[in-house]
């Protein structure tokens, strides 16, 4: 069963733009110095703008020559994905080496465990082969997933994954709705992050978890509304914003939704996202604005001279850079319009 979350730490929204990130910890002085040097080597936004406007995939790839993302202009999609996964593995390995607190490393790695769990449960309930194509960057080795599910030996999984598999399977069989698997695992994962931050006495970790819950709920609200779906119980608990506001947003006209959230940092984000959704019929601007907000919060860790905050922030920002490189290369490979890619390109770089 899911452990109780300390609600005393989860009351109120007492900040204007971004939540608190906590104080200094000089055990991380070397790690912070390392990531600050590495941050200066990240790609500026102008490179991505030029890639979006490039006349061909080869021209876009040429803009990455001399960077860690250098790739042949004739590369296929598999080669692109291999290169990007190698870059992601490298930065995650560096993060694990730099972090003195290995509990934090386990938390970050658990993201891949939850991703593997989504894939495995979907295959089980749809009676497809379990396969071996799971990420090996989680806490549970990839090769163990098939064996665990074949034998239904879930006790070998960490507690948070035992909770996830139970919730996902029960959620699916209630209505035979495959979407319930993701909803259930999302809920367990969010609660796992919040529970982790409490014993660690980590204000940054708690702020990050709660902020991501809010952004998840904003996306859920607008997607449910656009699809004219009636569910009211899909919003995650423990965010900064009470779930009742998201339910209220579902029952409010589009143009009035930002006013519902006027006392939160998300009113402007919603205003621009809703305008784009109504004009273009797309969630691109919503995804861009959510990412910009998250990256803006992560960059506030620059005020910390030494602590885990800048190290965690660097990892997440670097992963966002890798995703942006993927978006640009795959977009050019598939002849997506420059406008479409620029509309999705964030402003946080």
N, C-alpha and C positions, 0 to 999 in steps of 0.2 A: 504494500500500500504506500501511497505517496506520503512522505513525512510532512508534518505541519510546517508552514512558513510563518516566521515571526511577523505578524501584521503590524506590530508597533513600529517597525522600520519602514512600513509600506503605506503610510498615511500621508495624504496631502501632497500638493504640488507647490513647493515653496521656492521656485526659481523662475527667472524671467525667460532666459533663452536656453541654457544648458544646465543639466544637473551637476552636483559637485563631483570632483574627482579624487578627493582625499589629499593626504599630506605626503611628506617626503619619507624615503627609506633609503639610507645610504648604502645598504647592501647591494643596491642596483646601480651604483655609480658607474662601474665599468660598462655594464650592459647599456645604460642610457647613452654613454659617450659613443659606443659602437653604432647604435641605431640612428643617432643624430648625424653621424658621418654618412651612413648609408642613405638616409633620407634625402641628402643633397644630390644623390645620383639618380633619383626617380625622374621619370619622364615628365616634362612640362605639358600643360594642356595643349599648347600650340602644336605639338607633334601629333596629337590625336585629331585636332582640327584639320591639319594638313593631310592626314591619312584618310579622313572622311571625304575630303575634296579631291583626293588623288584620282587620276583617270582610270587606273586599273589596279588589280591586286598586286602585280609586280611593282608598280610605282609606290603603293602603300608599304609593301614589304621593304623596299629600298630605304624608306625613311627610318627603319629600325636597324639598318646596318650600323655597326659600331656600338650597338647596345647589347645587353644580355638577351634581347629578344630577336637577334639577327636570324633571319630565315631566308631560304632561297625563294626567289620570286616565282618558281615553278612548283613549290611545295603543295602537296595535297592536304586535305582536311586532317587526315590522320597524323601527318608530320607536324602540323600546327598544334594539334592537341597534345602530342607527345612532348614537344618543346615547352608548352605552357605548364604541363603537369610537372615537368622537371624543374622549372623555375619555382613553382609552388612548393614542391617538396624541399627544395633547397632553402627557401625562406623559413619554412616550418622547422626544418632541422636546425637552422641557426637559432631560431627562437627557443627551441628546447635546450640548446647548449647554453644560451645566455641566461635563462631564467633559473635563479637559485631555488625558487619554490616550485617543486615538481608537481604539486597539487594543481597549480595553474596550468602547467603543461598538459596534465591529464584532462582538465576541463576543455582546453582548446582541441585536444585530440578527440574528445567525445563527440564533437560535431560530425566527424566521419562515422563514428559508431551509429549515431542516429540516422545518418544517410544510408548506411548499410542496412539498418533495421527496416527502413521504409521499403527498400528494394526486396529484402528477404520476405517480409510479411506479405507484400503484394503478390509475390510469386507463390507463396504457400496457399493463400486463399483463392487464387485463380488457377491453382493446380498446374503451374508451370514448373519446369526444372529449376532447382535452386541456383545452379550455376556456381561459378568460382570468380566472377568478375566484380568482386567487392574491393573497395579501397583498403589499402594496407596501412593507412596513416591514422587509424583509430587506436584505441586501447586494446581492442580485441583483434588478433591477427585475422586477415581476410580468409585464410584457408579454414579457420575454425567455424565460420558462419554456416557453411553448408552442413558440416558435421553436427553442429548444435541443433540446427533446425530439422535435419533428417532424424535425429534421435530424440527430438523434443526435450533435450536436456538443458532447459533454460537456466537451471541453477548455476551453470558455468559462466553465465553472463554477469557483469556488474549489476548492482542493485538497480541503477537507473535504467538499464536496458531490460531487466526483468519487468519493471513497471511499464516500460514502453510496449513490449510485446503483448503483455496482458491487456493493456488499454486498447491497443490497435486491433487485436483480434476480436475483443468484445465489441468494440465500436463497429467493426465491419459486419459482424453477424447479426447485429441488432436490426439493420435494414438492408443488408447485402449491398451497401453503398461503398465503393472503393475509396471515395473521398474521405470517409471517416477514418481511414488508416492514417492519412496525413494529419487530420485534425487532432487525433488522439496523440500521436507522437509529438506534434508541435507543442501540445499542452504539457506533456511530460518533460520535454526538453527545456521549455521556458521555466518550469518550476525547478528543474535541476540546477539551472544557472542561478536562480534566486537563492535556493537553499545553499549552494556552494559559497556564495558571497558572505553569508551571515557568519558562519564559524571562522572564516578567514579574516573577519573584520575588515572587509575590503569595500569602502564606499564607492570606488571606481567600478568595481565588478558589479555591485548592486545597481548603480546608476546605468551601466551599460546594459545589463539584463532588462531592467524595467523600461528603458528607452526603446530597446528593440521590441519589447512586447507592445508598446504603444504604436510603433510603426507597423508592426504586423496587424494590429487591430484596425489601423487606418486603411491599410490595403484591403483587409477582409470586408470592412464596411462598404467601401466603394465598389468592390467586385460583386458583393451580394446585391447591392442596390442596382447596379447596372444589369445584373442577370434577373432582377425582380424575384429573388428568392426570399423565402419567408423565415429562414432560420434566425433565431435570436440568441442561440446558446453557443456560438462558435468563437466568441471573443475570449481571449486569454486573460486570466486573472493576474494580479500583482503588478500591473503597469502603473505609471504615474496617474493616468486618466482613468476614472471609474468606468467600468464597462457599460453602465447605464447611458453614458454619453454617446457611445457608439450605436447602441440600440436606438437612441433618440435620433441620431443622424440618419438611420435607415428610414425613419418615419417622417423625415423632413425633406422639403423640396431642395433640389441641388443647390440653388442659389443661396439658400438660408443655412446650409451646413456650416460654412466658416464661422457664422455668428454663434452657432452652438458651441464651438471650440474657441471662442474669442479670449477666454481666460487661460488658454494653454499656449505653448509655443508653436502649435501646429495650424493656426488659423490661416496664415499666409501660404503655407505649404498646400493646404486644402484648396484655397481660392484659386491658385494657379493650376493645380492638378485637375480640378473640376472643370475649369474653363477649357482646358485642352481636351479632356475626356468628352465634353459635350460638342466641341467643334470638330475633333478628329476621330472620335470613337475609339480612342486608344488610351491605354494606361502608361504609355511611355513617360509622360511628364510626371506622373505619380511616382514611378520607380526612380526617375532622376532626382526628384525633390526629396524622397525618403533617403536616398543614398547621400545626397548633399548634406542633409541634416545630420545623419550619422557621422559622416566624415568631419563635419564641423565640430561635433562634440569630441571626436577623437583628437582633433588638433588642439583642443584646449589643454591637453596633457602637456603641451609645450611649456606651460608655466611651471611644471614640476622639474626640478633640477635632477633629482634621483629618486627612483621608485619604479614599481612594476608598470605603472600607467603608460609611460612613453614606449615601453617595450611591447606591451600588448597592442597599443595603438599602431605602432609601426607595422606589426604583423598584419593587422586588419586592413590598414591602408595599402600595404603592399599587395595583399590579396585582391583588393579592389582594383589596383593598377593592372594586375594580371588579367582580371575579368574584362577590363576595358580594352586591353590589347586583343583578347579573344574576340570581343564584340567587333572591333574594327577589322581584323583580319578575316573573320568569318563573314562579316558584312560585305567586304569587298569581294571575297571569293564568290559570294552568292548574288553579286550585283545589286545590293540594296542601295537605295537612293542616299545621296549625301545628306539630304534634309532629315531623313529618318534617323540616321546615325547621329547627327548633330543634335536632334531633338532629345535623344537619349543620353548624350554625353554630359556628364556632370560638370559642375563648376568648381569642384573642390580641389582640383590639382593646383 
